Amino acid sequence: MGLFGELRPIEEGISYFYRRAEVIQGNIANADTPFYRPKDLAFKEEFDRALHLKVTDPRHIDPVEEGRRFYEVTLDDVSGYDGNRVNLDKEMAKLAETAIMARALNEVLKREVGKLKLIMGR
């Protein structure tokens, strides 16, 4: 897995939350578009497991393969009065939750990089 391999799941998590924020912002921007169906990113269970798995033997499968995505775009099925299905309160809450999670993972990443700097004698 290498010296920096432990950072890959954190990086993937940050990428997920930034991408989710973009999708939610698109929903908010289309709040007045008739018949618009809001989107979200589904957070797959695989990613959560990958955060906790480590490869301890070369014969083990790497839990975080290169180029592998752990989320997919889904459509919400909530209905509005004009056919628009965006619930602004719900979208703003999801955006706030996403921002908090992204910030938390950024802090984890900073701590992990700090540990690496300490190990390297910097």
C-alpha positions as CSV (number, residue, x, y, z in Angstrom):
1,M,0.0,0.0,0.0
2,G,3.0,2.3,0.5
3,L,3.6,5.3,2.7
4,F,0.9,7.4,1.2
5,G,-1.6,4.6,0.6
6,E,-3.5,5.4,3.8
7,L,-4.4,8.8,2.5
8,R,-6.3,7.4,-0.5
9,P,-9.6,6.6,1.3
10,I,-9.6,10.0,2.9
11,E,-9.0,11.7,-0.5
12,E,-11.8,9.6,-2.0
13,G,-14.1,10.8,0.8
14,I,-13.2,14.4,0.3
15,S,-13.8,14.0,-3.4
16,Y,-17.2,12.5,-2.7
17,F,-18.4,15.3,-0.5
18,Y,-17.2,18.0,-2.9
19,R,-18.9,16.3,-5.8
20,R,-22.1,15.9,-3.6
21,A,-22.0,19.6,-2.8
22,E,-21.9,20.4,-6.6
23,V,-24.9,18.2,-7.2
24,I,-26.9,19.8,-4.4
25,Q,-26.0,23.3,-5.6
26,G,-27.4,22.3,-9.0
27,N,-30.6,21.2,-7.3
28,I,-30.8,24.6,-5.5
29,A,-30.1,26.5,-8.7
30,N,-33.0,24.6,-10.4
31,A,-35.5,25.1,-7.6
32,D,-37.7,27.1,-9.9
33,T,-37.4,24.9,-13.0
34,P,-40.7,23.1,-13.6
35,F,-40.6,19.3,-13.5
36,Y,-37.0,19.3,-12.3
37,R,-36.1,16.2,-10.3
38,P,-33.3,16.8,-7.7
39,K,-30.3,14.5,-7.7
40,D,-28.1,13.2,-5.0
41,L,-25.0,11.1,-4.7
42,A,-25.6,7.7,-3.1
43,F,-22.8,6.9,-0.6
44,K,-22.1,3.2,-1.0
45,E,-21.4,0.9,1.9
46,E,-18.2,-0.2,0.2
47,F,-16.5,3.1,0.8
48,D,-17.3,3.0,4.5
49,R,-15.8,-0.5,4.7
50,A,-12.8,0.6,2.7
51,L,-12.0,3.3,5.3
52,H,-11.5,0.5,7.9
53,L,-9.9,-2.2,5.9
54,K,-6.1,-2.6,5.5
55,V,-4.2,-4.9,3.2
56,T,-2.1,-7.1,5.6
57,D,-1.0,-9.7,3.0
58,P,0.0,-9.3,-0.7
59,R,-2.7,-11.8,-1.6
60,H,-5.5,-9.6,-0.1
61,I,-7.6,-7.5,-2.5
62,D,-6.9,-3.8,-2.2
63,P,-10.0,-2.2,-0.7
64,V,-9.5,1.0,-2.6
65,E,-8.6,0.3,-6.2
66,E,-7.4,3.0,-8.5
67,G,-10.1,4.8,-10.4
68,R,-12.9,3.1,-8.4
69,R,-15.9,5.3,-7.5
70,F,-17.9,4.6,-4.4
71,Y,-20.9,6.8,-5.2
72,E,-23.5,7.2,-7.9
73,V,-26.0,9.9,-8.9
74,T,-29.5,9.1,-7.9
75,L,-32.8,10.9,-8.4
76,D,-35.0,12.1,-5.5
77,D,-38.6,11.2,-5.8
78,V,-40.3,14.0,-3.8
79,S,-43.0,15.9,-5.6
80,G,-43.7,19.6,-5.6
81,Y,-46.9,21.6,-6.5
82,D,-45.6,22.6,-10.0
83,G,-43.9,19.3,-10.9
84,N,-40.6,20.6,-9.5
85,R,-39.5,18.2,-6.8
86,V,-36.8,20.4,-5.1
87,N,-37.4,21.0,-1.4
88,L,-35.1,23.9,-0.6
89,D,-35.1,23.2,3.2
90,K,-34.0,19.6,2.6
91,E,-31.4,20.6,0.0
92,M,-29.9,23.3,2.3
93,A,-29.7,20.8,5.2
94,K,-28.0,18.3,2.9
95,L,-25.5,21.0,1.8
96,A,-24.7,21.9,5.4
97,E,-24.2,18.3,6.3
98,T,-21.9,17.8,3.3
99,A,-19.9,20.9,4.1
100,I,-19.4,19.6,7.7
101,M,-18.3,16.2,6.5
102,A,-15.9,17.7,4.0
103,R,-14.3,19.9,6.6
104,A,-14.0,17.0,9.0
105,L,-12.2,14.8,6.4
106,N,-10.0,17.8,5.5
107,E,-9.0,17.9,9.2
108,V,-8.3,14.2,9.2
109,L,-6.2,14.6,6.1
110,K,-4.2,17.4,7.7
111,R,-3.5,15.3,10.8
112,E,-2.4,12.3,8.7
113,V,0.0,14.5,6.6
114,G,1.3,16.0,9.9
115,K,2.1,12.5,11.1
116,L,3.9,11.8,7.9
117,K,5.9,15.0,8.2
118,L,6.8,14.0,11.8
119,I,8.0,10.6,10.6
120,M,10.1,12.1,7.9
121,G,11.8,14.4,10.4
122,R,10.4,17.7,9.2
